[in-house]
Amino acid sequence: MRSVQVTALDGPAAVSVADAPEPTPGPEDVLVEVRALGVSWPDLLQTKGEYQLKPALPFQLGVDFAGTVRSAPEGSGFSSGDHVACVLPYGGGAELVAVHQDSVFPLPSSTSFEQGAALPMNYLTAEFALGTRAGVQPGDTVLVNGAAGGVGTASIQVAKGMGARVVGVVSTEEKAAVAKEAGADETVLVDGFRDAVKELTGGKGVDVVVDVVGGDAMTDYLRCLGPLGRLLVIGFTGGSIPQVKVNRLLLNNIDVRGVGWGAYAMVRPGFMRAQWDRLVPMIESGAVNPPLGSVRPVDEITAVLADMDARKTLGKSVVVF
Ligand SMILES: NC(=O)c1ccc[n+]([C@@H]2O[C@H](COP(=O)([O-])OP(=O)(O)OC[C@H]3O[C@@H](n4cnc5c(N)ncnc54)[C@H](OP(=O)(O)O)[C@@H]3O)[C@@H](O)[C@H]2O)c1
């Protein structure tokens, strides 16, 4: 079968599609014929050996994927032919993948394989961040940066599904259009975002910041929070890990909350499925409808990862088998 292989930690250029033996499922595994594979920032970091998880070389890339069940354990709730989305720390990038039943989710009939491959990690992360960590309530205002990216668009849609008003922060007008299309009520440009947010909220500030970028701008994001506001630390695509002067938290009654979805969710049996079941009504209502960026054949995965590295990605990138 074809498999997306990382043989050296040299970034996207060292990723190739090669032949690999078919997997043998364990007693609690579902065997999935993969049709679409999501491409995410953690995939990119893994190609460089910069992710917290560092598999031994060579390894099979791939966090999010969707396809058809070939076989499933009795009592798993899945059977041959079901359409499913799945998530793994890595290893989902092949024509056939064996995955533990706790990491397999039923795809609603209206959802394509491409959209299914865009859903698990980003939307479950957004649901964990906004629900479990931030306790977003209807009527809250949520500010999302990197708002045209994978986690950004997912956060916009899940926040909208929770009844929030959502403002996206983006670096270009082209990305603003993507964030708006995803469901953001308003967008502001990275340049001057703090003043723009102040104006949009009548000086009150926002309830929650979803921060996937990190870096020096974090202090200005903290300044965007109103009283009892929460900044969610999700990623550092800007390249550097910021530091917080905690007197700022005391003076303004605000929180900085870490969001490590995989580390929490993947070791708690049933947690991800309960999250998925909370997302399904949002999928069915149309609030969650992943905006796909590039959809390309799997043989072009190197170019897709290189675009992400160059900050060119719009929406969620997917490759298909
Ligand atoms: N904590 C968790 O549980 C968890 C789970 C999943 C993912 N993540 C993390 O979330 C982050 C976002 O992932 P993603 O899949 O949404 O990535 P993505 O689709 O590439 O989007 C990232 C966004 O970051 C912004 N950005 C700012 N500076 C950048 C730079 N120098 N290079 C590239 N992008 C830059 C870009 O938006 P603008 O150009 O508009 O600024 C871009 O759209 C990553 O750090 C990932 O590891 C965390």
The ligand as an ORCA input file, in Angstrom:
! r2SCAN-3c Opt
* xyz 0 1
  N      -2.601     22.816     21.867
  C      -3.186     21.884     21.147
  O      -3.807     20.980     21.679
  C      -3.059     21.961     19.662
  C      -3.780     21.110     18.811
  C      -3.667     21.286     17.428
  C      -2.798     22.247     16.913
  N      -2.082     23.029     17.777
  C      -1.196     24.103     17.312
  O      -1.976     25.156     16.776
  C      -1.141     25.918     15.906
  C      -1.896     26.229     14.599
  O      -2.007     25.062     13.810
  P      -2.797     25.119     12.415
  O      -2.915     23.724     11.934
  O      -4.000     25.961     12.588
  O      -1.750     25.896     11.483
  P      -2.069     26.746     10.145
  O      -3.295     26.247      9.482
  O      -0.811     26.828      9.371
  O      -2.413     28.211     10.714
  C      -1.490     28.891     11.503
  C      -1.676     30.394     11.377
  O      -0.628     31.013     12.135
  C      -0.386     32.293     11.613
  N       1.039     32.588     11.643
  C       1.606     33.616     12.307
  N       2.923     33.619     12.136
  C       3.221     32.588     11.314
  C       4.415     32.097     10.760
  N       5.596     32.689     11.014
  N       4.366     31.010      9.938
  C       3.182     30.402      9.677
  N       1.998     30.829     10.193
  C       2.014     31.922     11.001
  C      -0.935     32.313     10.186
  O      -2.006     33.264     10.166
  P      -1.765     34.784      9.776
  O      -0.850     34.788      8.582
  O      -3.134     35.275      9.467
  O      -1.160     35.418     11.000
  C      -1.508     30.920      9.968
  O      -2.734     30.951      9.278
  C       0.145     25.122     15.734
  O       1.134     25.681     16.594
  C      -0.228     23.736     16.218
  O       0.880     23.005     16.691
  C      -2.207     22.902     19.130
*
